[in-house]
Amino acid sequence: MRDLDAQFSLSRTFLVTILLVASSLYFNKDANELILQPIEQMIDKIRKITRNPIKAIQEVENEVFLKDEEVTDVKDKNLETKFLEDSI
């Protein structure tokens, strides 16, 4: 009886460990996509602006021109960070 209880306890511990690792990896992936990457893109834009403001403005105008030509129905997942990035 004690051996069976020990096996169940080990199995439960193993299962909980797997679930915690999987959820941690999933959370890390989401945090990276929704928080870190947009912030890094904003920092890159600010660095470009500080190096050469005229060239940065021309690049933004080219991006806007190209986006206007493409018609897409895909909604952005993180509109707040996209709005901030576009405002920079």
TAMO-V811184 format. One record per pair of residues at least 4 apart in sequence whose ideal C-beta (glycine too) atoms are under 6 Angstrom apart, sorted by the first residue. I is the first residue (numbers start at 0). GAP is how many residues later the second one is. D is the distance in whole Angstrom. If there is no record, write none. Layout:
# TAMO-V811184
i: [I & I]
gap: [GAP & GAP]
d: [D & D]
This chain:
# TAMO-V811184
i: [29 & 30 & 31 & 32 & 33 & 37 & 40 & 41 & 41 & 44 & 47 & 48 & 48 & 75]
gap: [4 & 4 & 4 & 4 & 44 & 43 & 44 & 43 & 46 & 43 & 8 & 4 & 7 & 6]
d: [6 & 5 & 5 & 6 & 5 & 4 & 6 & 5 & 6 & 5 & 5 & 5 & 5 & 5]
